[in-house]
């Protein structure tokens, strides 16, 4: 499974990359710190999943979600944020997110989800769903 990281913190990107490396079938294929680079990178690389923070160096993750989802419905979009408030969750889900996780309490769930998805056989027409929808 190819994963693209959209995160402005180098420390968080390194932590995510480290936890994802432990999953043999998951590869980090790109990273971006700002909205424009994220959208362009995801379009160019066409990953299976993208982990998106809401607050970026320039722009925001909500715009990344909308832009990516309008171009490709198949990419698994996972929000990982410090702003895990109900109003952000609702806006993210409306903008195309498949999952929404709180960095402070659900960080490990991202790797668990990707491991589960990477190991599961894909059914035709299967849509994303799960615990944090």
C-alpha positions as CSV (number, residue, x, y, z in Angstrom):
1,X,0.0,0.0,0.0
2,X,1.4,3.4,-1.0
3,X,0.9,6.2,1.5
4,X,1.4,10.0,1.2
5,X,2.0,12.1,4.3
6,X,0.6,15.7,4.5
7,X,2.0,17.1,7.7
8,X,3.9,20.3,8.5
9,X,5.8,18.9,11.5
10,X,9.0,17.0,10.7
11,X,8.9,15.2,14.0
12,X,5.4,14.0,13.4
13,X,6.3,12.9,9.8
14,X,9.3,11.0,11.1
15,X,7.1,9.3,13.8
16,X,4.5,8.3,11.2
17,X,7.1,7.1,8.8
18,X,8.7,5.0,11.6
19,X,5.4,3.4,12.6
20,X,4.4,2.7,9.0
21,X,7.8,1.1,8.2
22,X,7.0,-1.6,10.7
23,X,4.2,-2.6,8.4
24,X,5.9,-4.6,5.7
25,X,3.3,-3.9,3.0
26,X,3.1,-0.1,3.5
27,X,5.4,2.3,1.8
28,X,5.6,6.1,2.3
29,X,5.8,7.4,-1.3
30,X,5.6,11.1,-0.7
31,X,5.5,14.0,1.8
32,X,4.2,17.5,1.8
33,X,4.1,20.4,4.3
34,X,1.8,22.7,2.5
35,X,-1.5,22.5,0.6
36,X,-0.2,23.1,-2.9
37,X,2.6,20.6,-2.6
38,X,0.2,18.0,-1.1
39,X,-2.4,18.3,-3.9
40,X,0.3,18.2,-6.6
41,X,2.2,15.3,-4.9
42,X,-0.9,13.2,-4.4
43,X,-2.1,13.7,-8.0
44,X,1.4,12.8,-9.3
45,X,2.1,9.8,-7.1
46,X,-1.5,8.4,-6.9
47,X,-1.1,6.7,-3.5
48,X,-3.6,4.3,-2.0
49,X,-3.9,6.4,1.1
50,X,-3.1,9.9,2.3
51,X,-2.7,11.0,6.0
52,X,-3.6,14.6,6.2
53,X,-3.1,17.2,9.0
54,X,-5.5,20.1,9.0
55,X,-2.9,22.8,9.9
56,X,-0.2,23.1,7.3
57,X,2.7,25.6,6.7
58,X,0.5,27.2,4.0
59,X,-3.1,26.4,3.2
60,X,-5.0,23.7,5.1
61,X,-5.8,20.1,5.1
62,X,-9.5,20.7,4.5
63,X,-8.7,22.1,1.0
64,X,-6.4,19.1,0.4
65,X,-9.3,16.7,1.2
66,X,-11.7,18.5,-1.2
67,X,-9.2,18.8,-4.0
68,X,-8.1,15.1,-3.8
69,X,-11.5,13.7,-3.3
70,X,-12.9,15.6,-6.3
71,X,-10.2,14.0,-8.5
72,X,-10.0,10.5,-7.1
73,X,-12.7,8.7,-5.0
74,X,-10.5,5.7,-4.5
75,X,-7.8,7.2,-2.3
76,X,-8.2,6.5,1.4
77,X,-8.1,9.9,3.1
78,X,-7.2,9.9,6.8
79,X,-7.2,13.0,8.9
80,X,-4.8,13.1,11.8
81,X,-5.0,16.3,13.8
82,X,-4.6,18.1,17.1
83,X,-7.9,19.8,16.3
84,X,-10.2,16.9,16.9
85,X,-13.3,18.9,17.6
86,X,-16.8,17.7,16.4
87,X,-17.1,20.7,14.0
88,X,-13.8,19.8,12.3
89,X,-14.7,16.1,12.1
90,X,-18.0,17.0,10.4
91,X,-16.3,19.4,7.9
92,X,-13.6,16.9,7.2
93,X,-16.1,14.1,6.5
94,X,-18.1,16.4,4.3
95,X,-14.9,17.3,2.4
96,X,-14.1,13.6,1.7
97,X,-12.2,12.2,4.6
98,X,-12.7,8.5,5.3
99,X,-11.4,8.6,8.8
100,X,-10.7,11.3,11.4
101,X,-8.2,10.7,14.3
102,X,-6.9,12.8,17.2
103,X,-3.1,13.0,17.3
104,X,-3.0,13.1,21.0
105,X,-5.1,10.0,21.7
106,X,-5.4,8.0,18.4
107,X,-2.0,8.2,16.8
108,X,-1.5,4.5,16.8
109,X,-4.9,3.8,15.2
110,X,-3.6,5.2,11.9
111,X,-1.0,2.5,11.6
112,X,-3.4,-0.1,12.8
113,X,-6.0,0.9,10.2
114,X,-3.4,0.9,7.4
115,X,-2.1,-2.5,8.4
116,X,-5.6,-3.8,8.4
117,X,-6.3,-2.3,5.0
118,X,-3.0,-3.5,3.5
119,X,-3.6,-7.1,4.6
120,X,-7.3,-7.2,3.7
121,X,-8.4,-8.4,0.3
122,X,-10.2,-5.7,-1.7
123,X,-13.7,-6.3,-2.7
124,X,-14.9,-4.6,-6.0
125,X,-16.8,-1.5,-5.2
126,X,-15.9,-1.5,-1.6
127,X,-16.1,1.9,0.1
128,X,-14.2,3.0,3.1
129,X,-15.7,2.9,6.5
130,X,-14.8,2.3,10.0
131,X,-14.6,3.2,13.7
132,X,-13.8,6.9,13.3
133,X,-16.2,7.9,10.6
